[in-house]
């Protein structure tokens, strides 16, 4: 099989992030200044699919870094049910690679009419989402031909965390963000082949995370289903022992995505318990004793470390798809842009 679009786009991730950092600063800082002036009591996020996983990452960072609660709202509340939400004085973050989905646009328009400050992250500044956002932030990811979002997801995550770093004026986080291109160049070449080999014949698996990296666990599970036709479920390590662990049997694959933050110890403890029940566990932490360690590129800050993990994951999952005889560029039943009403 010739090199896939997905493979090329994964390898473009470092350059895509560099473009965002070099071209997107004025818009990001302008939106952050508007948010400081508004001083919202809470954020609301609007997104679907991979974009919603980027919004979940934003949620954790906003709550940890800025002390701002973040709620994810269902776009159908506005587009299908016609409801109005009491969001005066709040801030709304909408994430959409295409910026074209009618339900996302309808929710953002309603939020703006109800008095929320709206920020839209999109790869297309000529989109409907950009038109209805008070601040439209371009992702600068460049064209993405594969149905599976990779560089647009990464740039959505980077734009969100950068916005928050500028909002609270966190110099350490800003420095880590600006160092991401170099870290990501290393991450897309990381050797996750032990996991790839295990998954060539797997029928199902679990992805685990905790805190900000849980958003990336969600993204990993989606990509397994989308690109490999492999059933995967994502759980917080705080939840997996409350029922889901019951289906784990000997050899059941589990990926525990971990970064060096306050949740690492608790996540690895759960991963060890799952391994003790017979699971074949892989982890990005070297603190586990019974799991296979995967290389993890550190970025200089625990809040940006999950971004390098997903870059390594994307490179691996494309290889798994090809090995399983699936074209990750054109998953069955899917298309690049889904316009949900």
C-alpha positions in Angstrom: 0.0 0.0 0.0 1.3 3.5 -0.8 1.8 6.0 1.9 -1.5 7.1 3.3 -2.7 10.7 3.6 -3.1 10.1 7.3 0.6 9.1 7.5 1.7 12.2 5.7 -0.5 14.4 7.8 0.7 12.9 11.1 4.3 13.7 10.0 3.1 17.3 9.2 1.9 17.8 12.8 5.1 19.6 14.0 5.0 22.0 11.0 1.2 22.6 11.5 1.8 23.6 15.1 4.7 25.8 14.0 2.3 27.6 11.6 -0.2 28.1 14.3 2.4 29.5 16.7 3.9 31.8 14.0 0.6 33.1 12.5 -2.0 32.8 15.2 -0.6 34.8 18.1 -2.4 38.1 17.5 -5.8 36.5 17.3 -5.2 34.3 20.3 -4.0 37.2 22.4 -6.9 39.4 21.2 -9.4 36.7 22.3 -7.6 36.3 25.6 -7.7 40.1 26.2 -11.5 40.1 25.5 -12.0 37.2 27.9 -10.0 39.0 30.7 -12.2 42.1 30.1 -15.4 39.9 30.3 -14.1 38.0 33.3 -16.6 35.1 32.7 -17.8 33.0 35.7 -17.8 29.9 33.5 -17.1 28.6 30.0 -19.5 26.6 27.8 -18.0 24.4 25.0 -19.7 23.3 21.8 -18.2 20.6 19.6 -18.6 17.0 18.3 -16.3 14.1 17.6 -12.5 14.8 17.8 -13.3 18.5 18.2 -15.2 17.6 21.4 -12.2 15.8 22.7 -10.2 19.0 22.1 -12.9 20.8 24.1 -12.7 18.3 26.9 -8.9 18.9 27.1 -9.7 22.7 27.2 -12.2 22.0 30.1 -9.6 20.3 32.3 -6.9 23.0 31.6 -9.4 25.8 32.2 -10.5 24.3 35.5 -7.0 23.4 36.7 -5.2 26.5 35.5 -7.8 29.3 35.6 -10.3 28.0 38.1 -13.1 28.4 35.5 -15.8 25.7 35.4 -16.5 24.4 31.9 -19.7 22.8 30.8 -20.2 20.9 27.5 -23.6 21.5 26.0 -25.4 19.4 23.4 -25.7 21.4 20.1 -29.2 19.8 19.6 -30.5 21.9 22.5 -30.5 24.9 20.2 -30.8 23.3 16.7 -33.4 20.6 17.4 -35.2 21.7 20.6 -35.0 25.5 20.1 -34.1 26.1 23.7 -32.4 29.3 25.0 -29.7 29.1 27.6 -29.0 31.6 30.4 -25.4 32.4 29.5 -25.2 36.1 29.8 -21.7 37.1 30.9 -20.3 33.6 30.2 -17.8 32.6 27.5 -18.5 30.0 24.8 -15.7 28.0 23.0 -16.8 26.2 19.8 -14.5 23.9 18.0 -15.1 22.7 14.5 -12.5 21.7 11.9 -14.8 22.7 9.0 -16.9 25.3 10.8 -19.8 24.1 8.7 -22.0 22.0 11.0 -25.4 23.7 11.3 -26.0 22.5 14.9 -22.7 23.9 16.1 -23.4 27.2 14.3 -27.0 27.4 15.7 -25.7 26.9 19.3 -23.0 29.6 19.0 -25.5 32.1 17.4 -27.9 31.5 20.2 -25.1 31.9 22.8 -24.1 35.2 21.3 -27.7 36.4 21.2 -28.0 35.5 24.9 -25.0 37.6 25.9 -22.1 35.1 25.9 -18.7 36.0 24.4 -18.1 33.5 21.6 -14.8 32.1 20.5 -14.7 29.8 17.5 -11.7 27.5 16.6 -11.8 26.4 13.0 -9.5 25.5 10.1 -11.7 27.7 7.8 -12.1 31.4 8.5 -14.6 31.6 5.6 -17.0 29.2 7.5 -20.3 29.8 9.1 -18.8 29.3 12.6 -16.3 32.0 12.0 -19.0 34.3 10.9 -21.1 33.9 14.1 -18.1 34.0 16.5 -17.0 37.2 18.2 -13.5 35.9 17.9 -12.7 33.4 15.1 -9.3 31.7 15.7 -7.8 30.0 12.7 -6.1 26.7 13.3 -3.6 27.1 10.5 -3.3 23.3 10.1 -3.4 23.4 6.3 -5.5 21.0 4.1 -6.3 17.7 5.7 -7.3 15.1 3.2 -7.6 12.0 5.4 -11.1 11.5 6.9 -9.4 10.9 10.3 -8.5 14.2 11.9 -5.0 14.4 13.2 -3.2 17.7 12.7 -6.5 19.6 13.0 -7.1 17.9 16.3 -3.6 18.7 17.6 -3.9 22.3 16.5 -7.3 22.6 18.1 -5.8 21.4 21.4 -2.8 23.7 21.1 -5.0 26.7 20.3 -7.2 26.0 23.3 -4.4 25.6 25.8 -2.6 28.6 24.3 -5.7 30.8 24.7 -5.8 29.8 28.4 -2.1 30.4 28.9 -2.6 33.9 27.5 -5.7 34.4 29.6 -3.9 33.8 32.9 -0.5 35.0 31.5 1.3 31.8 32.5 4.9 32.2 31.3 5.9 28.6 32.0 3.0 27.2 30.0 3.6 29.7 27.2 7.2 28.5 26.9 6.2 24.9 26.7 3.6 25.6 24.0 6.2 27.4 21.9 8.6 24.5 22.3 6.0 22.0 21.0 7.1 21.8 17.4 10.5 20.3 18.4 8.9 17.9 20.9 6.3 16.8 18.3 9.0 16.1 15.7 10.4 13.6 18.2 7.0 12.3 19.2 5.8 11.3 15.7 8.9 9.1 15.4 8.5 7.4 18.7 8.5 3.6 18.6 5.2 2.3 19.8 5.6 -0.9 17.7 5.1 -3.3 20.7 1.6 -2.0 21.0 1.0 -1.9 17.3 2.0 -5.6 17.1 -0.4 -6.5 19.9 -3.3 -4.8 18.2 -3.0 -6.3 14.7 -5.3 -9.2 15.7 -7.2 -7.7 18.7 -11.0 -7.5 18.8 -11.4 -4.9 21.5 -9.5 -2.8 24.0 -9.7 -0.1 26.7 -8.0 3.3 26.7 -7.5 4.8 30.1 -6.7 8.4 31.2 -7.2 10.8 34.1 -7.4 14.5 34.1 -6.3 16.4 30.9 -5.0 13.2 29.3 -8.5 11.6 29.6 -9.5 13.8 26.6 -6.7 12.2 24.6 -7.8 8.7 25.8 -11.2 9.5 24.3 -9.6 10.6 21.0 -7.5 7.4 20.9 -10.6 5.2 21.3 -12.4 7.0 18.6 -9.4 6.6 16.2 -9.3 2.9 16.8 -12.9 2.6 15.8 -12.6 5.1 12.9 -9.4 4.0 11.3 -8.9 0.3 12.3 -12.5 -0.9 12.7 -11.4 -2.0 16.1 -13.8 -1.6 19.0 -12.2 0.6 21.8 -13.7 2.3 24.8 -12.2 5.1 26.8 -12.6 5.4 30.5 -11.2 7.5 33.3 -9.1 5.4 35.5 -11.4 6.5 38.3 -14.3 4.8 36.6 -13.0 1.6 34.9 -13.1 -0.5 38.1 -16.7 0.5 38.6 -18.1 -2.1 36.2 -16.2 -2.0 32.9 -13.3 -4.1 34.3 -15.7 -7.1 34.4 -15.1 -7.9 30.8 -11.3 -7.9 31.1 -9.9 -11.4 30.5 -6.4 -12.7 30.0 -4.6 -10.9 27.2 -7.2 -8.1 26.9 -5.3 -5.0 25.6 -5.4 -1.8 27.7 -3.6 1.5 27.0 -3.0 3.7 30.1 -2.0 7.2 28.8 -0.2 8.9 31.6 1.7 12.1 32.0 3.9 13.3 35.0 1.1 15.1 36.8 -0.8 14.8 40.1 -3.0 12.0 38.6 -0.2 9.8 37.4 0.1 7.7 40.6 -3.7 7.0 40.8 -3.8 6.1 37.1 -0.9 3.7 37.3 -2.3 2.1 40.4 -5.5 1.3 38.5 -3.5 0.0 35.5 -1.6 -2.3 37.8 -4.9 -3.7 39.2 -6.2 -4.3 35.7 -3.0 -6.0 34.7 -3.3 -8.3 37.8 -6.7 -9.4 36.4 -4.9 -10.7 33.2 -5.0 -7.6 30.9 -2.1 -6.9 28.6 -1.3 -3.3 29.7 0.7 -0.7 27.9 1.5 2.7 29.5 3.4 5.9 28.8 4.7 5.9 32.4 7.8 4.1 33.7 6.3 3.9 37.2 4.3 0.8 36.4 5.9 -2.6 37.1 3.7 -5.0 35.2 2.9 -2.9 32.1 4.9 -2.5 28.9 6.3 1.0 28.8 5.9 3.1 25.7 8.2 6.0 25.0 6.8 9.3 26.0 8.2 12.6 24.8 8.0 15.3 27.5 7.2 18.9 26.6 8.4 20.7 29.6 5.0 21.1 31.2 2.4 18.4 32.4 -0.4 20.3 30.7 1.1 20.0 27.3 2.5 16.5 27.6 -0.7 14.9 26.4 -0.3 16.6 23.1 3.0 14.8 22.4 1.3 11.5 23.4 -1.4 11.8 20.9 1.1 12.5 18.1 2.9 9.3 18.9 -0.4 7.5 19.1 -1.5 8.8 15.7 1.7 7.5 14.1 1.1 4.1 15.7 -2.6 3.7 14.9 -2.1 4.4 11.2 0.3 1.5 11.2 -2.2 -0.7 12.9 -4.9 0.2 10.4 -2.7 -0.6 7.4 -1.6 -3.9 9.1 -5.3 -4.8 9.5 -6.0 -4.1 5.9 -8.0 -1.0 6.5 -7.5 2.3 4.6 -7.4 4.9 7.3 -7.9 7.7 4.7 -11.4 6.5 3.8 -13.1 4.6 6.7 -16.3 2.9 5.7 -19.5 4.8 6.2 -17.7 8.0 7.0 -16.8 11.3 5.2 -14.6 14.2 6.0 -17.3 16.7 6.9 -20.5 15.7 8.6 -23.1 18.5 8.8 -25.4 17.6 11.7 -28.6 19.5 12.2 
